Every structure is written in structure tokens, then in C-alpha cells.
């Protein structure tokens, strides 16, 4: 069974997530605590997803994802 994605696909996905993350306002620019918390959580989840994608791509490159 062949690979589903090449390394370039992981890079494209990560790049889009990074672009999206950069469009999210800075916490200091927001007045409400709810807004600050929402921004913090969203950025944290994007960072976690980027970390997971990076690990998955490494495992896939080593042939561990089959």
C-alpha cells in the first residue's frame, strides 16, 4: 500500500494553519476576558495540531505509518 501523502502535502497543510494563526488577533488587542481566552485556546490548539502533524510526517517518512 502506497503513501497517502508526500512531505509536500504536510508542508502545505502546516503552512495554511500558520497563515490562519497569523490572522487571529493578539490577546492584548482584545478587551474582553472571554475573547482573550478564546484566542489563547485557539492558538494553543493550532500549535498542538502543528506539532502532531510534524510528528506524523516524521513517522510517515520513517515508514511507521502503514
PyMOL Python script that loads the backbone (N, CA, C, O; Angstrom):
from pymol import cmd

cmd.read_pdbstr("""\
ATOM      1  N   UNK A   1       0.845  -1.174   0.000  1.00  0.00           N
ATOM      2  CA  UNK A   1       0.000   0.000   0.000  1.00  0.00           C
ATOM      3  C   UNK A   1       0.892   1.239   0.000  1.00  0.00           C
ATOM      4  O   UNK A   1       1.806   1.327   0.820  1.00  0.00           O
ATOM      5  N   UNK A   2       0.656   2.186  -0.884  1.00  0.00           N
ATOM      6  CA  UNK A   2       1.472   3.383  -1.012  1.00  0.00           C
ATOM      7  C   UNK A   2       1.116   4.450   0.012  1.00  0.00           C
ATOM      8  O   UNK A   2       0.108   4.376   0.715  1.00  0.00           O
ATOM      9  N   UNK A   3       1.964   5.412   0.056  1.00  0.00           N
ATOM     10  CA  UNK A   3       1.718   6.543   0.952  1.00  0.00           C
ATOM     11  C   UNK A   3       0.526   7.346   0.472  1.00  0.00           C
ATOM     12  O   UNK A   3       0.276   7.473  -0.726  1.00  0.00           O
ATOM     13  N   UNK A   4      -0.182   7.868   1.411  1.00  0.00           N
ATOM     14  CA  UNK A   4      -1.327   8.699   1.081  1.00  0.00           C
ATOM     15  C   UNK A   4      -0.855  10.121   0.775  1.00  0.00           C
ATOM     16  O   UNK A   4      -1.366  10.764  -0.141  1.00  0.00           O
ATOM     17  N   UNK A   5       0.128  10.613   1.549  1.00  0.00           N
ATOM     18  CA  UNK A   5       0.604  11.981   1.360  1.00  0.00           C
ATOM     19  C   UNK A   5       2.126  11.991   1.282  1.00  0.00           C
ATOM     20  O   UNK A   5       2.811  11.199   1.929  1.00  0.00           O
ATOM     21  N   UNK A   6       2.625  12.903   0.478  1.00  0.00           N
ATOM     22  CA  UNK A   6       4.059  13.157   0.442  1.00  0.00           C
ATOM     23  C   UNK A   6       4.366  14.284   1.408  1.00  0.00           C
ATOM     24  O   UNK A   6       3.463  14.963   1.895  1.00  0.00           O
ATOM     25  N   UNK A   7       5.654  14.480   1.681  1.00  0.00           N
ATOM     26  CA  UNK A   7       6.079  15.520   2.620  1.00  0.00           C
ATOM     27  C   UNK A   7       5.550  16.894   2.224  1.00  0.00           C
ATOM     28  O   UNK A   7       5.236  17.714   3.087  1.00  0.00           O
ATOM     29  N   UNK A   8       5.452  17.142   0.936  1.00  0.00           N
ATOM     30  CA  UNK A   8       4.969  18.463   0.487  1.00  0.00           C
ATOM     31  C   UNK A   8       3.533  18.714   0.929  1.00  0.00           C
ATOM     32  O   UNK A   8       3.155  19.858   1.179  1.00  0.00           O
ATOM     33  N   UNK A   9       2.732  17.665   1.028  1.00  0.00           N
ATOM     34  CA  UNK A   9       1.349  17.826   1.479  1.00  0.00           C
ATOM     35  C   UNK A   9       1.293  18.235   2.943  1.00  0.00           C
ATOM     36  O   UNK A   9       0.482  19.079   3.323  1.00  0.00           O
ATOM     37  N   UNK A  10       2.153  17.640   3.769  1.00  0.00           N
ATOM     38  CA  UNK A  10       2.214  18.034   5.172  1.00  0.00           C
ATOM     39  C   UNK A  10       2.626  19.498   5.280  1.00  0.00           C
ATOM     40  O   UNK A  10       2.071  20.249   6.082  1.00  0.00           O
ATOM     41  N   UNK A  11       3.603  19.897   4.469  1.00  0.00           N
ATOM     42  CA  UNK A  11       4.067  21.283   4.481  1.00  0.00           C
ATOM     43  C   UNK A  11       2.955  22.248   4.087  1.00  0.00           C
ATOM     44  O   UNK A  11       2.817  23.315   4.685  1.00  0.00           O
ATOM     45  N   UNK A  12       2.171  21.881   3.093  1.00  0.00           N
ATOM     46  CA  UNK A  12       1.078  22.751   2.642  1.00  0.00           C
ATOM     47  C   UNK A  12       0.022  22.914   3.737  1.00  0.00           C
ATOM     48  O   UNK A  12      -0.472  24.017   3.973  1.00  0.00           O
ATOM     49  N   UNK A  13      -0.317  21.819   4.393  1.00  0.00           N
ATOM     50  CA  UNK A  13      -1.303  21.871   5.468  1.00  0.00           C
ATOM     51  C   UNK A  13      -0.786  22.749   6.607  1.00  0.00           C
ATOM     52  O   UNK A  13      -1.507  23.607   7.116  1.00  0.00           O
ATOM     53  N   UNK A  14       0.453  22.528   6.996  1.00  0.00           N
ATOM     54  CA  UNK A  14       1.047  23.314   8.075  1.00  0.00           C
ATOM     55  C   UNK A  14       1.117  24.786   7.696  1.00  0.00           C
ATOM     56  O   UNK A  14       0.844  25.652   8.527  1.00  0.00           O
ATOM     57  N   UNK A  15       1.477  25.077   6.459  1.00  0.00           N
ATOM     58  CA  UNK A  15       1.565  26.465   6.006  1.00  0.00           C
ATOM     59  C   UNK A  15       0.215  27.162   6.096  1.00  0.00           C
ATOM     60  O   UNK A  15       0.139  28.312   6.531  1.00  0.00           O
ATOM     61  N   UNK A  16      -0.835  26.487   5.696  1.00  0.00           N
ATOM     62  CA  UNK A  16      -2.175  27.081   5.772  1.00  0.00           C
ATOM     63  C   UNK A  16      -2.580  27.335   7.227  1.00  0.00           C
ATOM     64  O   UNK A  16      -3.180  28.364   7.537  1.00  0.00           O
ATOM     65  N   UNK A  17      -2.255  26.408   8.103  1.00  0.00           N
ATOM     66  CA  UNK A  17      -2.566  26.609   9.520  1.00  0.00           C
ATOM     67  C   UNK A  17      -1.788  27.787  10.097  1.00  0.00           C
ATOM     68  O   UNK A  17      -2.330  28.567  10.879  1.00  0.00           O
ATOM     69  N   UNK A  18      -0.530  27.915   9.716  1.00  0.00           N
ATOM     70  CA  UNK A  18       0.291  29.035  10.185  1.00  0.00           C
ATOM     71  C   UNK A  18      -0.266  30.347   9.659  1.00  0.00           C
ATOM     72  O   UNK A  18      -0.321  31.333  10.394  1.00  0.00           O
ATOM     73  N   UNK A  19      -0.679  30.374   8.395  1.00  0.00           N
ATOM     74  CA  UNK A  19      -1.284  31.576   7.830  1.00  0.00           C
ATOM     75  C   UNK A  19      -2.560  31.951   8.587  1.00  0.00           C
ATOM     76  O   UNK A  19      -2.777  33.118   8.913  1.00  0.00           O
ATOM     77  N   UNK A  20      -3.394  30.957   8.861  1.00  0.00           N
ATOM     78  CA  UNK A  20      -4.627  31.207   9.601  1.00  0.00           C
ATOM     79  C   UNK A  20      -4.315  31.727  11.002  1.00  0.00           C
ATOM     80  O   UNK A  20      -4.945  32.673  11.476  1.00  0.00           O
ATOM     81  N   UNK A  21      -3.340  31.103  11.660  1.00  0.00           N
ATOM     82  CA  UNK A  21      -2.967  31.511  13.019  1.00  0.00           C
ATOM     83  C   UNK A  21      -2.511  32.963  13.046  1.00  0.00           C
ATOM     84  O   UNK A  21      -2.796  33.684  14.003  1.00  0.00           O
ATOM     85  N   UNK A  22      -1.811  33.395  12.014  1.00  0.00           N
ATOM     86  CA  UNK A  22      -1.308  34.768  11.975  1.00  0.00           C
ATOM     87  C   UNK A  22      -2.436  35.797  11.815  1.00  0.00           C
ATOM     88  O   UNK A  22      -2.242  36.978  12.104  1.00  0.00           O
ATOM     89  N   UNK A  23      -3.592  35.361  11.363  1.00  0.00           N
ATOM     90  CA  UNK A  23      -4.734  36.265  11.186  1.00  0.00           C
ATOM     91  C   UNK A  23      -5.548  36.434  12.472  1.00  0.00           C
ATOM     92  O   UNK A  23      -6.388  37.329  12.562  1.00  0.00           O
ATOM     93  N   UNK A  24      -5.303  35.592  13.449  1.00  0.00           N
ATOM     94  CA  UNK A  24      -6.023  35.665  14.725  1.00  0.00           C
ATOM     95  C   UNK A  24      -5.479  36.866  15.502  1.00  0.00           C
ATOM     96  O   UNK A  24      -4.264  37.056  15.556  1.00  0.00           O
ATOM     97  N   UNK A  25      -6.347  37.674  16.101  1.00  0.00           N
ATOM     98  CA  UNK A  25      -5.855  38.851  16.828  1.00  0.00           C
ATOM     99  C   UNK A  25      -4.971  38.463  18.020  1.00  0.00           C
ATOM    100  O   UNK A  25      -5.059  37.354  18.547  1.00  0.00           O
ATOM    101  N   UNK A  26      -4.132  39.394  18.419  1.00  0.00           N
ATOM    102  CA  UNK A  26      -3.308  39.195  19.605  1.00  0.00           C
ATOM    103  C   UNK A  26      -4.194  39.324  20.845  1.00  0.00           C
ATOM    104  O   UNK A  26      -5.143  40.108  20.861  1.00  0.00           O
ATOM    105  N   UNK A  27      -3.876  38.555  21.874  1.00  0.00           N
ATOM    106  CA  UNK A  27      -4.676  38.605  23.097  1.00  0.00           C
ATOM    107  C   UNK A  27      -4.709  40.009  23.684  1.00  0.00           C
ATOM    108  O   UNK A  27      -5.745  40.445  24.186  1.00  0.00           O
ATOM    109  N   UNK A  28      -3.586  40.722  23.628  1.00  0.00           N
ATOM    110  CA  UNK A  28      -3.506  42.064  24.192  1.00  0.00           C
ATOM    111  C   UNK A  28      -4.364  43.081  23.466  1.00  0.00           C
ATOM    112  O   UNK A  28      -4.656  44.148  24.006  1.00  0.00           O
ATOM    113  N   UNK A  29      -4.775  42.757  22.234  1.00  0.00           N
ATOM    114  CA  UNK A  29      -5.617  43.668  21.456  1.00  0.00           C
ATOM    115  C   UNK A  29      -7.092  43.531  21.799  1.00  0.00           C
ATOM    116  O   UNK A  29      -7.920  44.304  21.316  1.00  0.00           O
ATOM    117  N   UNK A  30      -7.420  42.560  22.621  1.00  0.00           N
ATOM    118  CA  UNK A  30      -8.822  42.295  22.938  1.00  0.00           C
ATOM    119  C   UNK A  30      -9.160  42.818  24.330  1.00  0.00           C
ATOM    120  O   UNK A  30      -8.333  42.770  25.240  1.00  0.00           O
ATOM    121  N   UNK A  31     -10.382  43.315  24.482  1.00  0.00           N
ATOM    122  CA  UNK A  31     -10.800  43.905  25.752  1.00  0.00           C
ATOM    123  C   UNK A  31     -11.440  42.879  26.689  1.00  0.00           C
ATOM    124  O   UNK A  31     -11.264  42.950  27.905  1.00  0.00           O
ATOM    125  N   UNK A  32     -12.173  41.938  26.127  1.00  0.00           N
ATOM    126  CA  UNK A  32     -12.916  41.020  26.998  1.00  0.00           C
ATOM    127  C   UNK A  32     -12.080  39.802  27.387  1.00  0.00           C
ATOM    128  O   UNK A  32     -11.247  39.324  26.616  1.00  0.00           O
ATOM    129  N   UNK A  33     -12.320  39.328  28.572  1.00  0.00           N
ATOM    130  CA  UNK A  33     -11.647  38.124  29.062  1.00  0.00           C
ATOM    131  C   UNK A  33     -12.055  36.914  28.229  1.00  0.00           C
ATOM    132  O   UNK A  33     -11.232  36.044  27.946  1.00  0.00           O
ATOM    133  N   UNK A  34     -13.321  36.862  27.840  1.00  0.00           N
ATOM    134  CA  UNK A  34     -13.801  35.757  27.007  1.00  0.00           C
ATOM    135  C   UNK A  34     -13.063  35.728  25.671  1.00  0.00           C
ATOM    136  O   UNK A  34     -12.644  34.664  25.215  1.00  0.00           O
ATOM    137  N   UNK A  35     -12.904  36.888  25.047  1.00  0.00           N
ATOM    138  CA  UNK A  35     -12.173  36.969  23.781  1.00  0.00           C
ATOM    139  C   UNK A  35     -10.726  36.552  23.940  1.00  0.00           C
ATOM    140  O   UNK A  35     -10.193  35.821  23.105  1.00  0.00           O
ATOM    141  N   UNK A  36     -10.083  37.010  25.006  1.00  0.00           N
ATOM    142  CA  UNK A  36      -8.682  36.645  25.257  1.00  0.00           C
ATOM    143  C   UNK A  36      -8.533  35.150  25.455  1.00  0.00           C
ATOM    144  O   UNK A  36      -7.602  34.535  24.936  1.00  0.00           O
ATOM    145  N   UNK A  37      -9.462  34.563  26.215  1.00  0.00           N
ATOM    146  CA  UNK A  37      -9.422  33.113  26.444  1.00  0.00           C
ATOM    147  C   UNK A  37      -9.658  32.337  25.156  1.00  0.00           C
ATOM    148  O   UNK A  37      -9.002  31.325  24.907  1.00  0.00           O
ATOM    149  N   UNK A  38     -10.594  32.808  24.336  1.00  0.00           N
ATOM    150  CA  UNK A  38     -10.897  32.136  23.070  1.00  0.00           C
ATOM    151  C   UNK A  38      -9.673  32.161  22.156  1.00  0.00           C
ATOM    152  O   UNK A  38      -9.333  31.153  21.538  1.00  0.00           O
ATOM    153  N   UNK A  39      -9.010  33.322  22.074  1.00  0.00           N
ATOM    154  CA  UNK A  39      -7.818  33.448  21.234  1.00  0.00           C
ATOM    155  C   UNK A  39      -6.702  32.551  21.759  1.00  0.00           C
ATOM    156  O   UNK A  39      -6.043  31.857  20.983  1.00  0.00           O
ATOM    157  N   UNK A  40      -6.489  32.563  23.068  1.00  0.00           N
ATOM    158  CA  UNK A  40      -5.445  31.729  23.669  1.00  0.00           C
ATOM    159  C   UNK A  40      -5.685  30.262  23.355  1.00  0.00           C
ATOM    160  O   UNK A  40      -4.769  29.560  22.925  1.00  0.00           O
ATOM    161  N   UNK A  41      -6.910  29.794  23.567  1.00  0.00           N
ATOM    162  CA  UNK A  41      -7.234  28.378  23.338  1.00  0.00           C
ATOM    163  C   UNK A  41      -7.102  28.000  21.866  1.00  0.00           C
ATOM    164  O   UNK A  41      -6.583  26.931  21.544  1.00  0.00           O
ATOM    165  N   UNK A  42      -7.567  28.866  20.977  1.00  0.00           N
ATOM    166  CA  UNK A  42      -7.483  28.567  19.546  1.00  0.00           C
ATOM    167  C   UNK A  42      -6.030  28.460  19.100  1.00  0.00           C
ATOM    168  O   UNK A  42      -5.664  27.524  18.388  1.00  0.00           O
ATOM    169  N   UNK A  43      -5.204  29.413  19.514  1.00  0.00           N
ATOM    170  CA  UNK A  43      -3.784  29.373  19.151  1.00  0.00           C
ATOM    171  C   UNK A  43      -3.104  28.143  19.741  1.00  0.00           C
ATOM    172  O   UNK A  43      -2.276  27.513  19.083  1.00  0.00           O
ATOM    173  N   UNK A  44      -3.445  27.805  20.965  1.00  0.00           N
ATOM    174  CA  UNK A  44      -2.868  26.612  21.605  1.00  0.00           C
ATOM    175  C   UNK A  44      -3.238  25.355  20.823  1.00  0.00           C
ATOM    176  O   UNK A  44      -2.392  24.490  20.596  1.00  0.00           O
ATOM    177  N   UNK A  45      -4.485  25.255  20.417  1.00  0.00           N
ATOM    178  CA  UNK A  45      -4.926  24.077  19.677  1.00  0.00           C
ATOM    179  C   UNK A  45      -4.270  24.007  18.299  1.00  0.00           C
ATOM    180  O   UNK A  45      -3.924  22.920  17.838  1.00  0.00           O
ATOM    181  N   UNK A  46      -4.097  25.134  17.648  1.00  0.00           N
ATOM    182  CA  UNK A  46      -3.399  25.146  16.357  1.00  0.00           C
ATOM    183  C   UNK A  46      -1.952  24.723  16.545  1.00  0.00           C
ATOM    184  O   UNK A  46      -1.433  23.929  15.760  1.00  0.00           O
ATOM    185  N   UNK A  47      -1.292  25.245  17.580  1.00  0.00           N
ATOM    186  CA  UNK A  47       0.096  24.858  17.869  1.00  0.00           C
ATOM    187  C   UNK A  47       0.204  23.362  18.137  1.00  0.00           C
ATOM    188  O   UNK A  47       1.129  22.702  17.663  1.00  0.00           O
ATOM    189  N   UNK A  48      -0.747  22.833  18.899  1.00  0.00           N
ATOM    190  CA  UNK A  48      -0.752  21.393  19.178  1.00  0.00           C
ATOM    191  C   UNK A  48      -0.954  20.586  17.893  1.00  0.00           C
ATOM    192  O   UNK A  48      -0.298  19.564  17.691  1.00  0.00           O
ATOM    193  N   UNK A  49      -1.849  21.040  17.039  1.00  0.00           N
ATOM    194  CA  UNK A  49      -2.089  20.347  15.768  1.00  0.00           C
ATOM    195  C   UNK A  49      -0.855  20.392  14.886  1.00  0.00           C
ATOM    196  O   UNK A  49      -0.511  19.390  14.260  1.00  0.00           O
ATOM    197  N   UNK A  50      -0.183  21.534  14.825  1.00  0.00           N
ATOM    198  CA  UNK A  50       1.053  21.637  14.044  1.00  0.00           C
ATOM    199  C   UNK A  50       2.102  20.669  14.564  1.00  0.00           C
ATOM    200  O   UNK A  50       2.810  20.038  13.779  1.00  0.00           O
ATOM    201  N   UNK A  51       2.206  20.549  15.876  1.00  0.00           N
ATOM    202  CA  UNK A  51       3.153  19.606  16.491  1.00  0.00           C
ATOM    203  C   UNK A  51       2.802  18.173  16.099  1.00  0.00           C
ATOM    204  O   UNK A  51       3.682  17.384  15.755  1.00  0.00           O
ATOM    205  N   UNK A  52       1.515  17.843  16.155  1.00  0.00           N
ATOM    206  CA  UNK A  52       1.065  16.497  15.785  1.00  0.00           C
ATOM    207  C   UNK A  52       1.320  16.206  14.308  1.00  0.00           C
ATOM    208  O   UNK A  52       1.751  15.107  13.961  1.00  0.00           O
ATOM    209  N   UNK A  53       1.060  17.170  13.444  1.00  0.00           N
ATOM    210  CA  UNK A  53       1.306  16.982  12.010  1.00  0.00           C
ATOM    211  C   UNK A  53       2.787  16.743  11.757  1.00  0.00           C
ATOM    212  O   UNK A  53       3.155  15.882  10.958  1.00  0.00           O
ATOM    213  N   UNK A  54       3.632  17.505  12.435  1.00  0.00           N
ATOM    214  CA  UNK A  54       5.079  17.331  12.284  1.00  0.00           C
ATOM    215  C   UNK A  54       5.505  15.928  12.711  1.00  0.00           C
ATOM    216  O   UNK A  54       6.268  15.270  12.004  1.00  0.00           O
ATOM    217  N   UNK A  55       5.022  15.474  13.847  1.00  0.00           N
ATOM    218  CA  UNK A  55       5.359  14.118  14.305  1.00  0.00           C
ATOM    219  C   UNK A  55       4.838  13.060  13.342  1.00  0.00           C
ATOM    220  O   UNK A  55       5.553  12.113  13.015  1.00  0.00           O
ATOM    221  N   UNK A  56       3.615  13.210  12.892  1.00  0.00           N
ATOM    222  CA  UNK A  56       3.025  12.253  11.960  1.00  0.00           C
ATOM    223  C   UNK A  56       3.836  12.181  10.675  1.00  0.00           C
ATOM    224  O   UNK A  56       4.091  11.098  10.148  1.00  0.00           O
ATOM    225  N   UNK A  57       4.243  13.355  10.172  1.00  0.00           N
ATOM    226  CA  UNK A  57       5.043  13.391   8.941  1.00  0.00           C
ATOM    227  C   UNK A  57       6.379  12.676   9.147  1.00  0.00           C
ATOM    228  O   UNK A  57       6.842  11.962   8.257  1.00  0.00           O
ATOM    229  N   UNK A  58       6.996  12.862  10.303  1.00  0.00           N
ATOM    230  CA  UNK A  58       8.263  12.173  10.599  1.00  0.00           C
ATOM    231  C   UNK A  58       8.052  10.663  10.650  1.00  0.00           C
ATOM    232  O   UNK A  58       8.845   9.902  10.095  1.00  0.00           O
ATOM    233  N   UNK A  59       6.979  10.231  11.318  1.00  0.00           N
ATOM    234  CA  UNK A  59       6.696   8.796  11.401  1.00  0.00           C
ATOM    235  C   UNK A  59       6.404   8.226  10.024  1.00  0.00           C
ATOM    236  O   UNK A  59       6.841   7.123   9.697  1.00  0.00           O
ATOM    237  N   UNK A  60       5.669   8.971   9.224  1.00  0.00           N
ATOM    238  CA  UNK A  60       5.353   8.530   7.871  1.00  0.00           C
ATOM    239  C   UNK A  60       6.629   8.415   7.042  1.00  0.00           C
ATOM    240  O   UNK A  60       6.796   7.460   6.283  1.00  0.00           O
ATOM    241  N   UNK A  61       7.517   9.377   7.187  1.00  0.00           N
ATOM    242  CA  UNK A  61       8.773   9.355   6.447  1.00  0.00           C
ATOM    243  C   UNK A  61       9.625   8.139   6.820  1.00  0.00           C
ATOM    244  O   UNK A  61      10.357   7.606   5.987  1.00  0.00           O
ATOM    245  N   UNK A  62       9.523   7.713   8.064  1.00  0.00           N
ATOM    246  CA  UNK A  62      10.284   6.536   8.525  1.00  0.00           C
ATOM    247  C   UNK A  62       9.568   5.225   8.217  1.00  0.00           C
ATOM    248  O   UNK A  62      10.068   4.149   8.544  1.00  0.00           O
ATOM    249  N   UNK A  63       8.399   5.316   7.590  1.00  0.00           N
ATOM    250  CA  UNK A  63       7.653   4.109   7.235  1.00  0.00           C
ATOM    251  C   UNK A  63       6.857   3.516   8.370  1.00  0.00           C
ATOM    252  O   UNK A  63       6.430   2.364   8.298  1.00  0.00           O
ATOM    253  N   UNK A  64       6.655   4.285   9.410  1.00  0.00           N
ATOM    254  CA  UNK A  64       5.943   3.767  10.587  1.00  0.00           C
ATOM    255  C   UNK A  64       4.418   3.890  10.458  1.00  0.00           C
ATOM    256  O   UNK A  64       3.676   3.297  11.240  1.00  0.00           O
ATOM    257  N   UNK A  65       3.969   4.647   9.488  1.00  0.00           N
ATOM    258  CA  UNK A  65       2.540   4.807   9.237  1.00  0.00           C
ATOM    259  C   UNK A  65       2.203   3.955   8.010  1.00  0.00           C
ATOM    260  O   UNK A  65       2.581   4.285   6.886  1.00  0.00           O
ATOM    261  N   UNK A  66       1.512   2.893   8.241  1.00  0.00           N
ATOM    262  CA  UNK A  66       1.136   1.983   7.143  1.00  0.00           C
ATOM    263  C   UNK A  66      -0.286   1.555   7.298  1.00  0.00           C
ATOM    264  O   UNK A  66      -0.793   0.790   6.478  1.00  0.00           O
TER     265      UNK A  66
END
""", "prot")
cmd.dss("prot")
cmd.show_as("cartoon", "prot")
cmd.util.cbc("prot")
cmd.orient("prot")
